[in-house]
C-alpha cells in the first residue's frame, strides 16, 4: 500500500498540486488554496497540534498518512512531515488512505 500511496504523492508533486513544509502549507491554508493537509507518522506532537489548530480554524481536513518523513522523501525527493494538497481529486484519494487528525480550536 505504501508504494501506491508514495506514487500518488509523487504524481501530485509532478502535477504541481503539492506543497511541502509547515510555513508554505500554513500560508496556503490561510489563503484558501489547500484542499487537505497531511502529516507523517513521525511528525512531532507539537507540530500535529499546530496543524490541527490552523486546519480547524480554516475548515480544511487534516489526516495522518501511514508514511514517515523518509518515505515521503522517497516519493518527492524532499523530506517533509507536512504536506498540503491543492487539488480536490488528489486530496480525496489521500484522505481515503489517511487517519483524520482531531480538530483543535483552542
VEXKEFI-867555 format. One line per 2 residues: number of its first residue (from 1); their letters; for each residue x, y, z of N, C-alpha, C. Coordinates in steps of 0.1 Angstrom, whole numbers, plus 5000, padded with zeros to 4 digits. Each point is the difference from the previous one (the first is absolute). Layout:
N
NUM) a) X,Y,Z,X,Y,Z,X,Y,Z | ...
This chain:
106
1) xx) 5008,4988,5000,4992,5012,5000,5009,5013,5000 | 5011,4999,5008,5008,5012,5000,5006,5004,4987
3) xx) 5003,4990,4991,5005,5004,4987,4990,5007,4992 | 4987,4995,5001,4990,5007,4992,4997,5014,5006
5) xx) 5001,5002,5013,4998,5013,5006,5011,5009,4996 | 5013,4995,5000,5011,5008,4996,4999,5004,4986
7) xx) 4995,4991,4991,4998,5003,4986,4990,5011,4998 | 4989,5000,5008,4990,5010,4999,5006,5014,5005
9) xx) 5007,5000,5010,5007,5012,5005,5010,5006,4989 | 5007,4990,4994,5010,5004,4990,4992,5006,4988
11) xx) 4990,4994,4996,4992,5006,4989,4994,5013,5003 | 4995,5002,5012,4995,5013,5005,5011,5010,4999
13) xx) 5012,4997,5004,5011,5009,4999,5003,5004,4986 | 5001,4990,4991,5003,5003,4986,4989,5008,4993
15) xx) 4988,4999,5005,4989,5008,4995,5000,5014,5005 | 5009,5003,5010,5000,5013,5006,4989,5003,5010
17) xx) 4995,4990,5006,4989,5001,5009,5003,4997,5014 | 5014,4999,5004,5004,4996,5013,5009,5011,5006
19) xx) 4997,5004,5012,5009,5009,5008,5006,4993,5011 | 5013,5003,5003,5007,4994,5010,5005,5009,5011
21) xx) 4999,4996,5012,5006,5008,5011,4989,5008,5007 | 5002,5002,5013,4991,5007,5009,4996,5014,4995
23) xx) 5010,5008,4998,4997,5014,4997,4993,5002,4986 | 5004,4993,4990,4994,5000,4987,4986,4995,5001
25) xx) 4997,4989,5007,4987,4995,5001,4991,5009,5008 | 5005,5005,5011,4991,5009,5008,4996,5012,4993
27) xx) 5009,5006,4992,4998,5012,4993,4989,4997,4989 | 5001,4989,4993,4990,4996,4990,4987,4997,5006
29) xx) 5000,4994,5012,4987,4997,5006,4993,5013,5003 | 5007,5010,5006,4995,5013,5003,4995,5007,4988
31) xx) 5006,4998,4988,4996,5006,4988,4988,4993,4993 | 4996,4988,5006,4989,4993,4994,5004,4991,4988
33) xx) 5012,4997,4998,5005,4993,4989,5001,4985,5002 | 5000,4995,5012,5002,4986,5004,4987,4993,5002
35) xx) 4999,4988,4994,4988,4991,5001,5001,4991,5012 | 5013,4996,5003,5002,4991,5012,5015,5000,5004
37) xx) 5002,4998,5013,5014,5000,5005,5003,4986,5005 | 5012,4995,4998,5004,4987,5005,5013,5001,5008
39) xx) 5001,4991,5010,5012,5000,5008,5006,4985,5000 | 5013,5000,5003,5006,4986,5000,4998,4994,5014
41) xx) 5003,4987,5001,4998,4993,5012,5010,5005,5011 | 5012,5005,4996,5010,5004,5009,5001,5015,5002
43) xx) 4990,5007,4997,4999,5014,5003,4998,5002,5015 | 5007,5011,5005,4999,5002,5015,4985,5003,5004
45) xx) 4997,4997,5013,4987,5003,5005,4997,5015,4999 | 5010,5008,5003,4998,5015,5000,4996,5004,4986
47) xx) 5006,4995,4990,4997,5004,4986,4986,4995,4996 | 4997,4988,5004,4987,4994,4997,4989,5009,5006
49) xx) 5002,5005,5013,4990,5009,5006,4999,5013,4992 | 5011,5005,4996,5000,5013,4992,4992,4998,4987
51) xx) 5003,4989,4993,4993,4997,4987,4985,4998,5003 | 4996,4993,5011,4986,4998,5003,4993,5013,5003
53) xx) 5008,5009,5007,4994,5013,5003,4997,5009,4988 | 5010,5002,4991,4998,5008,4989,4991,4994,4989
55) xx) 5000,4987,4999,4990,4994,4991,4986,5001,5005 | 4998,4998,5013,4987,5002,5006,4995,5014,4999
57) xx) 5009,5009,5002,4996,5015,4999,4995,5003,4986 | 5006,4994,4990,4997,5003,4986,4991,4989,4993
59) xx) 4995,4990,5008,4991,4990,4995,5007,4991,4989 | 5012,4997,5002,5007,4992,4990,5003,4986,5006
61) xx) 4996,4989,4993,5003,4987,5006,5015,4997,5002 | 5003,4993,5011,5014,4996,5002,5000,4985,5004
63) xx) 5010,4993,4995,5002,4986,5003,5014,4996,5001 | 5002,4989,5008,5013,4994,5001,5001,4989,4990
65) xx) 5011,5001,4991,5002,4989,4991,5009,4989,5006 | 4998,4988,4995,5009,4989,5006,5014,5000,4993
67) xx) 5006,5012,5000,5013,5001,4994,5009,5009,5010 | 5013,4996,5001,5009,5008,5007,5006,5011,4992
69) xx) 5007,5010,5006,5006,5010,4992,5010,4994,4989 | 5007,4990,5004,5009,4993,4990,4993,4994,4989
71) xx) 4988,4994,5002,4992,4994,4989,4994,5011,4991 | 4997,5012,5006,4995,5011,4992,5012,5005,4992
73) xx) 5012,5000,5005,5012,5005,4993,5002,4991,4988 | 4998,4987,5002,5002,4991,4988,4990,5003,4989
75) xx) 4988,5005,5003,4990,5003,4990,5003,5013,4993 | 5004,5010,5008,5001,5014,4994,5014,5006,5000
77) xx) 5010,4992,5004,5014,5005,5001,5002,5012,5009 | 4991,5002,5010,5002,5010,5010,4993,4995,5012
79) xx) 5007,5000,5011,4995,4996,5013,4991,5010,5006 | 4988,4996,5004,4991,5009,5007,4989,4992,5007
81) xx) 4996,5005,5011,4990,4993,5008,4986,5006,4998 | 4999,5011,4993,4987,5006,4997,4999,5003,4985
83) xx) 4988,4995,4995,4997,5002,4986,4987,5007,4999 | 4999,5009,4990,4987,5006,4996,4997,4997,4986
85) xx) 4987,4996,4997,4996,4996,4987,4990,5011,4995 | 5002,5005,4988,4992,5011,4995,4990,4996,4990
87) xx) 4998,4987,4998,4990,4995,4990,4991,4990,5006 | 4987,5001,4997,4990,4992,5007,5002,4985,4997
89) xx) 5003,4995,4988,5001,4986,4997,5011,4994,5008 | 5012,5006,5000,5011,4994,5008,4997,5000,5015
91) xx) 4994,5011,5004,4996,5001,5015,4991,4989,5004 | 4990,4997,4992,4990,4989,5003,5007,4987,5000
93) xx) 5009,4997,4991,5007,4987,4999,5009,4998,5013 | 5007,5011,5004,5009,4999,5011,4992,5000,5013
95) xx) 4989,5007,5001,4991,4999,5012,4995,4986,5003 | 4998,4993,4989,4995,4986,5002,5011,4991,5006
97) xx) 5012,5004,4998,5011,4992,5005,5005,5004,5014 | 4996,5012,5004,5005,5005,5013,4990,4998,5011
99) xx) 5005,5004,5012,4992,5000,5012,4998,5014,5004 | 4987,5004,5002,4997,5014,5003,5006,5005,5013
101) xx) 5006,5012,4999,5005,5006,5013,4988,5007,5007 | 5001,5000,5013,4989,5006,5007,5001,5015,4998
103) xx) 4988,5007,4999,5000,5014,4998,5002,5007,5013 | 5009,5009,5001,5003,5008,5012,4997,5014,4997
105) xx) 4993,5006,5009,4997,5015,4998,5004,5008,5013 | 5009,4995,5008,5004,5007,5012,5013,5007,4998
